[in-house]
Amino acid sequence: MGDYIDGFVLTIPKARLADYKRVATKAGRIWRDHGALEYRECILEDPAAPSMIPFPKLIKARPDEVVVFSWAIFKTRRQRDAANRKIMADPRVAAMCEETKGLVDCKRMAYGGFTNLVSL
């Protein structure tokens, strides 16, 4: 298992979930081609969080949206950084940008790079 994780939380219009799945599948292949050990895109199914802030509230999801929790795992940050440079230069990513118009609101998307603290 890797020790560096890129994590994302975003919203997708419910009516465009099939479109997002198609784009996310392409993205996962690109990330894996450039060194990601694992790539996941997950749809929030259980937002119940007694005494905690649920993801929909945190990301300000509207009733017509679903919350997506995603991550890619890399061996190290150095490998993640190198992979991201290659990913951003990959012509397949530029082509996907057209597909994501109106699909992903990057101003409401959360992102971060994480070091692994516990792995069991």
ROTOR-96559 format. One line per field, with one value per residue: chain; residue in three letters; residue number from 0; x negated, y, z of N, C-alpha, C in turn. Coordinates in nm, 4 decimals. Layout:
% ROTOR-96559
chain <- [A, ...]
resn <- [ALA, ...]
resi <- [NUM, ...]
neast <- [X, ...]
nnorth <- [Y, ...]
nup <- [Z, ...]
caeast <- [X, ...]
canorth <- [Y, ...]
caup <- [Z, ...]
ceast <- [X, ...]
cnorth <- [Y, ...]
cup <- [Z, ...]
This chain:
% ROTOR-96559
chain <- [A, A, A, A, A, A, A, A, A, A, A, A, A, A, A, A, A, A, A, A, A, A, A, A, A, A, A, A, A, A, A, A, A, A, A, A, A, A, A, A, A, A, A, A, A, A, A, A, A, A, A, A, A, A, A, A, A, A, A, A, A, A, A, A, A, A, A, A, A, A, A, A, A, A, A, A, A, A, A, A, A, A, A, A, A, A, A, A, A, A, A, A, A, A, A, A, A, A, A, A, A, A, A, A, A, A, A, A, A, A, A, A, A, A, A, A, A, A, A, A]
resn <- [MET, GLY, ASP, TYR, ILE, ASP, GLY, PHE, VAL, LEU, THR, ILE, PRO, LYS, ALA, ARG, LEU, ALA, ASP, TYR, LYS, ARG, VAL, ALA, THR, LYS, ALA, GLY, ARG, ILE, TRP, ARG, ASP, HIS, GLY, ALA, LEU, GLU, TYR, ARG, GLU, CYS, ILE, LEU, GLU, ASP, PRO, ALA, ALA, PRO, SER, MET, ILE, PRO, PHE, PRO, LYS, LEU, ILE, LYS, ALA, ARG, PRO, ASP, GLU, VAL, VAL, VAL, PHE, SER, TRP, ALA, ILE, PHE, LYS, THR, ARG, ARG, GLN, ARG, ASP, ALA, ALA, ASN, ARG, LYS, ILE, MET, ALA, ASP, PRO, ARG, VAL, ALA, ALA, MET, CYS, GLU, GLU, THR, LYS, GLY, LEU, VAL, ASP, CYS, LYS, ARG, MET, ALA, TYR, GLY, GLY, PHE, THR, ASN, LEU, VAL, SER, LEU]
resi <- [0, 1, 2, 3, 4, 5, 6, 7, 8, 9, 10, 11, 12, 13, 14, 15, 16, 17, 18, 19, 20, 21, 22, 23, 24, 25, 26, 27, 28, 29, 30, 31, 32, 33, 34, 35, 36, 37, 38, 39, 40, 41, 42, 43, 44, 45, 46, 47, 48, 49, 50, 51, 52, 53, 54, 55, 56, 57, 58, 59, 60, 61, 62, 63, 64, 65, 66, 67, 68, 69, 70, 71, 72, 73, 74, 75, 76, 77, 78, 79, 80, 81, 82, 83, 84, 85, 86, 87, 88, 89, 90, 91, 92, 93, 94, 95, 96, 97, 98, 99, 100, 101, 102, 103, 104, 105, 106, 107, 108, 109, 110, 111, 112, 113, 114, 115, 116, 117, 118, 119]
neast <- [-0.0848, -0.0400, -0.1866, -0.1009, 0.1726, 0.4054, 0.6887, 1.0358, 1.3410, 1.6515, 1.9398, 2.1995, 2.4421, 2.7398, 2.8803, 2.6805, 2.5163, 2.4463, 2.2976, 2.0839, 1.9752, 1.8763, 1.6732, 1.5154, 1.4276, 1.2609, 1.0748, 0.9679, 0.8303, 0.6320, 0.4953, 0.4016, 0.2405, 0.0344, -0.0879, 0.0631, 0.1484, 0.3920, 0.7267, 1.0181, 1.3664, 1.6365, 1.9826, 2.1785, 2.3714, 2.4773, 2.5494, 2.5871, 2.4904, 2.4796, 2.4258, 2.2080, 2.0647, 2.2291, 2.1201, 2.2760, 2.3666, 2.1250, 2.0018, 2.1886, 2.3976, 2.6593, 3.0127, 3.0504, 2.8142, 2.5422, 2.2956, 1.9552, 1.6836, 1.3487, 1.0347, 0.6837, 0.4107, 0.0653, -0.2819, -0.4672, -0.4948, -0.6614, -0.6447, -0.3728, -0.3712, -0.5272, -0.3672, -0.1331, -0.2250, -0.2656, -0.0057, 0.1416, 0.0309, 0.1157, 0.2824, 0.5342, 0.6540, 0.6999, 0.8920, 1.0977, 1.1791, 1.3683, 1.5861, 1.6528, 1.7671, 2.0096, 2.0576, 1.8833, 1.8281, 1.5693, 1.5118, 1.6435, 1.5302, 1.3354, 0.9939, 0.6962, 0.3615, 0.2438, 0.0511, -0.0028, 0.1211, 0.2169, 0.2311, 0.3900]
nnorth <- [-0.1180, 0.2278, 0.5368, 0.7933, 1.0010, 1.1454, 1.3315, 1.3987, 1.5825, 1.6364, 1.7699, 1.6424, 1.6875, 1.5048, 1.4186, 1.3935, 1.1863, 0.9469, 1.0535, 1.1587, 0.9243, 0.8019, 0.9860, 0.9795, 0.7163, 0.7184, 0.9037, 0.7637, 0.5582, 0.7087, 0.8199, 0.5819, 0.4897, 0.6683, 0.6138, 0.5967, 0.3878, 0.3044, 0.3993, 0.5627, 0.6397, 0.7419, 0.7352, 0.9159, 0.7428, 0.7067, 0.9611, 1.0149, 1.1560, 1.1759, 1.4281, 1.5176, 1.6907, 1.6378, 1.5263, 1.6390, 1.8845, 2.0056, 2.0449, 2.1931, 2.0807, 2.0714, 1.9860, 1.8514, 1.7258, 1.4874, 1.3670, 1.3171, 1.1221, 1.0906, 0.9293, 0.8910, 0.6753, 0.6824, 0.5785, 0.7572, 1.1089, 1.2369, 1.0698, 1.1058, 1.3803, 1.3786, 1.2137, 1.3707, 1.5870, 1.4590, 1.3677, 1.6071, 1.6958, 1.5119, 1.4443, 1.3276, 1.4220, 1.6918, 1.6601, 1.5516, 1.7686, 1.9145, 1.7452, 1.7728, 2.0181, 2.2060, 1.9949, 1.9476, 2.1596, 2.3339, 2.5307, 2.4561, 2.2235, 2.0160, 1.9537, 1.7747, 1.6739, 1.3912, 1.2424, 0.9078, 0.7976, 0.5840, 0.2474, -0.0465]
nup <- [0.0000, -0.0596, 0.0651, 0.0323, -0.0256, -0.2407, -0.1869, -0.2514, -0.2328, -0.3675, -0.5425, -0.7520, -1.0047, -0.9583, -1.1821, -1.3665, -1.3036, -1.4401, -1.6508, -1.5052, -1.3984, -1.6284, -1.7027, -1.4698, -1.4729, -1.6959, -1.5996, -1.3808, -1.5132, -1.6411, -1.4199, -1.3040, -1.5153, -1.4914, -1.2519, -1.0112, -0.7432, -0.6613, -0.7316, -0.6500, -0.6668, -0.4960, -0.4078, -0.1837, 0.0424, 0.2943, 0.4786, 0.7469, 1.0485, 1.3484, 1.5826, 1.4392, 1.1541, 0.8614, 0.5370, 0.3139, 0.4210, 0.4884, 0.2387, 0.1185, -0.0370, -0.2727, -0.2864, -0.5300, -0.5840, -0.5575, -0.3282, -0.3814, -0.2887, -0.3215, -0.3974, -0.4628, -0.4495, -0.3872, -0.3911, -0.2707, -0.1823, -0.3601, -0.5853, -0.6354, -0.7001, -0.9352, -1.0937, -1.1098, -1.2617, -1.5073, -1.5531, -1.5796, -1.8156, -1.9944, -2.2938, -2.2867, -2.0579, -2.1128, -2.3122, -2.1604, -2.0108, -2.1515, -2.1282, -1.8625, -1.8209, -1.6573, -1.4975, -1.2802, -1.0127, -0.9522, -0.7664, -0.5409, -0.4735, -0.2669, -0.1881, -0.1112, -0.0238, 0.1426, 0.4030, 0.5020, 0.8051, 0.9622, 0.8750, 0.8323]
caeast <- [0.0000, -0.1153, -0.1898, -0.0558, 0.3089, 0.4749, 0.8298, 1.1283, 1.4831, 1.7185, 2.0799, 2.2367, 2.5882, 2.7933, 2.9218, 2.5619, 2.4313, 2.3934, 2.1928, 1.9682, 1.9156, 1.7988, 1.5535, 1.4336, 1.3646, 1.1484, 0.9754, 0.9009, 0.7332, 0.5194, 0.4189, 0.3315, 0.1356, -0.0761, -0.1504, 0.1487, 0.1615, 0.5353, 0.8084, 1.1568, 1.4689, 1.7454, 2.1019, 2.2299, 2.4934, 2.5298, 2.4989, 2.6188, 2.3729, 2.5236, 2.3282, 2.0968, 2.1071, 2.2367, 2.0577, 2.3581, 2.3657, 1.9889, 1.9711, 2.3040, 2.4671, 2.7995, 3.0967, 3.0404, 2.6757, 2.4850, 2.1597, 1.8559, 1.5615, 1.2540, 0.8933, 0.5830, 0.3003, -0.0678, -0.3845, -0.5252, -0.4553, -0.7452, -0.5838, -0.2462, -0.4020, -0.5700, -0.2491, -0.0427, -0.2797, -0.2364, 0.1397, 0.1866, -0.0194, 0.1736, 0.3872, 0.6650, 0.7115, 0.7529, 1.0149, 1.2003, 1.2251, 1.4925, 1.6926, 1.6861, 1.8331, 2.1425, 2.0654, 1.8074, 1.8073, 1.4391, 1.5108, 1.7009, 1.4591, 1.2282, 0.8828, 0.5765, 0.2669, 0.2350, -0.0412, 0.0647, 0.0957, 0.2422, 0.2718, 0.4026]
canorth <- [0.0000, 0.3515, 0.6221, 0.9285, 0.9945, 1.2657, 1.3154, 1.4962, 1.5765, 1.7252, 1.7398, 1.6162, 1.6839, 1.3675, 1.3888, 1.3743, 1.0862, 0.8557, 1.1282, 1.1662, 0.7908, 0.7813, 1.0695, 0.9301, 0.5912, 0.7609, 0.9664, 0.6579, 0.4908, 0.8005, 0.8246, 0.4533, 0.4871, 0.7553, 0.5743, 0.5762, 0.2469, 0.2797, 0.5164, 0.5350, 0.7437, 0.6851, 0.8176, 0.9145, 0.6629, 0.7226, 1.0888, 1.0331, 1.1832, 1.2375, 1.5124, 1.5540, 1.7618, 1.5453, 1.5760, 1.7307, 2.0171, 2.0567, 2.0870, 2.2724, 2.0098, 2.1065, 1.8650, 1.7829, 1.6821, 1.3800, 1.3943, 1.2195, 1.1158, 1.0243, 0.9334, 0.8178, 0.6383, 0.6774, 0.5295, 0.8698, 1.2395, 1.2628, 0.9985, 1.1740, 1.5051, 1.3437, 1.1627, 1.4812, 1.6627, 1.3800, 1.3645, 1.7365, 1.7097, 1.4050, 1.4993, 1.2728, 1.5087, 1.8099, 1.6185, 1.5302, 1.8969, 1.9476, 1.6600, 1.8079, 2.1491, 2.1960, 1.8705, 1.9653, 2.2977, 2.3303, 2.6263, 2.3882, 2.0963, 2.0174, 1.8689, 1.7800, 1.5629, 1.3393, 1.1345, 0.7972, 0.7937, 0.4471, 0.1558, -0.1800]
caup <- [0.0000, -0.0667, 0.1821, 0.0012, -0.0782, -0.2842, -0.1567, -0.3090, -0.2031, -0.4611, -0.5684, -0.8914, -1.0210, -0.9638, -1.3198, -1.4512, -1.2404, -1.5424, -1.7204, -1.4167, -1.3885, -1.7507, -1.6933, -1.3588, -1.5180, -1.7813, -1.5123, -1.3054, -1.6017, -1.6621, -1.2950, -1.2903, -1.6180, -1.4508, -1.1266, -0.8933, -0.7055, -0.6480, -0.7629, -0.6110, -0.6724, -0.4174, -0.3910, -0.0474, 0.0551, 0.4296, 0.5303, 0.8888, 1.1310, 1.4742, 1.6533, 1.3497, 1.0341, 0.7485, 0.4143, 0.2336, 0.4827, 0.4806, 0.1020, 0.0748, -0.1455, -0.2942, -0.2903, -0.6595, -0.6010, -0.4768, -0.2828, -0.4266, -0.2082, -0.4120, -0.3605, -0.5396, -0.3609, -0.4477, -0.2984, -0.1981, -0.2359, -0.4785, -0.6984, -0.6646, -0.7697, -1.0719, -1.1643, -1.1389, -1.3757, -1.6275, -1.5696, -1.6306, -1.9530, -2.0763, -2.3803, -2.2503, -1.9543, -2.1827, -2.3797, -2.0579, -1.9574, -2.2213, -2.0747, -1.7248, -1.8120, -1.5978, -1.4216, -1.1570, -0.9717, -0.8840, -0.6548, -0.4251, -0.4596, -0.1674, -0.2290, -0.0289, -0.0267, 0.2795, 0.4358, 0.5686, 0.9484, 1.0078, 0.7692, 0.8917]
ceast <- [-0.0888, -0.1048, -0.1487, 0.0779, 0.3538, 0.6230, 0.9126, 1.2683, 1.5488, 1.8638, 2.1011, 2.3893, 2.6366, 2.8276, 2.8025, 2.4667, 2.3713, 2.2818, 2.0661, 1.8990, 1.8291, 1.6666, 1.4601, 1.3630, 1.2445, 1.0369, 0.8972, 0.7980, 0.6099, 0.4324, 0.3390, 0.2177, 0.0128, -0.1247, -0.0629, 0.1616, 0.3082, 0.6079, 0.9525, 1.2422, 1.5916, 1.8592, 2.1511, 2.3638, 2.5586, 2.4745, 2.5250, 2.4908, 2.4167, 2.4067, 2.2030, 2.1520, 2.1113, 2.1749, 2.1476, 2.3607, 2.2288, 1.9580, 2.0847, 2.3730, 2.6121, 2.8810, 3.0856, 2.8992, 2.6436, 2.3427, 2.0699, 1.7320, 1.4632, 1.1135, 0.8105, 0.4650, 0.1717, -0.1681, -0.4376, -0.4716, -0.5364, -0.6870, -0.4491, -0.2717, -0.4427, -0.4519, -0.1561, -0.0934, -0.2480, -0.0860, 0.1882, 0.1391, 0.0421, 0.2870, 0.5263, 0.7344, 0.7713, 0.8842, 1.1289, 1.2556, 1.3544, 1.6106, 1.7384, 1.7525, 1.9760, 2.1615, 1.9997, 1.7898, 1.6797, 1.4300, 1.5687, 1.6340, 1.3482, 1.1214, 0.7708, 0.4905, 0.2392, 0.1234, 0.0365, 0.0238, 0.1101, 0.2866, 0.2738, 0.4348]
cnorth <- [0.1235, 0.4335, 0.7649, 0.9213, 1.1333, 1.2411, 1.4303, 1.4745, 1.6787, 1.6857, 1.7246, 1.6245, 1.5394, 1.3265, 1.3608, 1.2686, 0.9894, 0.9234, 1.1324, 1.0303, 0.7628, 0.8594, 1.0177, 0.7998, 0.6226, 0.8196, 0.8611, 0.5848, 0.5780, 0.8054, 0.6947, 0.4423, 0.5670, 0.7284, 0.5600, 0.4266, 0.2061, 0.4102, 0.4820, 0.6598, 0.6821, 0.7856, 0.8032, 0.8417, 0.6843, 0.8515, 1.1115, 1.0515, 1.2517, 1.3052, 1.5441, 1.6307, 1.6624, 1.6087, 1.6698, 1.8732, 2.0817, 2.1142, 2.1678, 2.2109, 2.0541, 1.9769, 1.7859, 1.7321, 1.5606, 1.4202, 1.2796, 1.2338, 1.0325, 1.0284, 0.8526, 0.7941, 0.6260, 0.6255, 0.6420, 1.0004, 1.2706, 1.1937, 1.0600, 1.3016, 1.4793, 1.2952, 1.2768, 1.5683, 1.5903, 1.3790, 1.4947, 1.7609, 1.6070, 1.4621, 1.4432, 1.3578, 1.6331, 1.7764, 1.6001, 1.6616, 1.9414, 1.8693, 1.7029, 1.9446, 2.1306, 2.0728, 1.8851, 2.1149, 2.3019, 2.4274, 2.5653, 2.2537, 2.1128, 1.9176, 1.8816, 1.6573, 1.5199, 1.2356, 1.0312, 0.7951, 0.6524, 0.3653, 0.0162, -0.2830]
cup <- [0.0000, 0.0602, 0.1533, -0.0718, -0.1202, -0.2589, -0.2110, -0.2526, -0.2953, -0.4752, -0.7187, -0.9003, -1.0338, -1.1065, -1.4119, -1.3947, -1.3418, -1.6216, -1.6355, -1.4065, -1.5112, -1.7450, -1.5841, -1.3949, -1.6070, -1.6956, -1.4341, -1.3884, -1.6233, -1.5373, -1.2766, -1.3924, -1.5755, -1.3089, -1.0039, -0.8680, -0.6956, -0.6761, -0.7318, -0.6257, -0.6055, -0.4033, -0.2476, -0.0426, 0.1916, 0.4899, 0.6789, 0.9692, 1.2597, 1.5454, 1.5707, 1.2307, 0.9184, 0.6226, 0.3341, 0.2902, 0.4677, 0.3422, 0.0388, -0.0465, -0.1518, -0.3018, -0.4210, -0.6876, -0.5149, -0.4400, -0.3267, -0.3386, -0.2888, -0.3553, -0.4580, -0.4464, -0.4421, -0.3448, -0.2111, -0.2545, -0.3611, -0.6015, -0.7356, -0.7441, -0.9148, -1.1542, -1.2017, -1.2530, -1.5064, -1.6574, -1.6324, -1.7743, -2.0483, -2.1620, -2.3497, -2.1444, -2.0190, -2.2523, -2.2796, -2.0038, -2.0246, -2.1641, -1.9358, -1.7114, -1.7614, -1.5112, -1.2848, -1.1310, -0.8878, -0.7669, -0.5278, -0.4005, -0.3556, -0.2097, -0.1273, -0.0490, 0.1170, 0.2918, 0.5159, 0.7161, 1.0037, 0.8902, 0.8271, 0.7866]
